[in-house]
């Protein structure tokens, strides 16, 4: 679950641009998911086209973004077989501190990958 070189070259710029705009919203959403005991592993889906995973947090047209952003969590990903049950422990081991890092699932056509981006410092 390391950051993919393809991600760095092709996507990181546009993801970072949108992330800076929405970081506080995502941080608060991640906090609420954990506080309400929904999951200890919030995941935010960044996709070029709207996906039926999680719940819509920000539609790119409404927020002037390049990516749609949905909110989800590990257990939803397992239920949808996006993370296989035998990979759950590996996912948890790779997951970074949710107070400091945002877990993104980037989906664009056939390209799908998890990345962790640090929240901007206050």
Protein Blocks (a to p, Z undefined) as FASTA:
>chain_A
ZZcfklmmmmmmmmmmmmmmmmmmmmmmmmmmmmnomafcdcddddfbdcfehjafbdfk
lnopabdcddddfklmmmnomacfklmmmmmmmpccfklpccddddehjbccdddddddd
ZZ
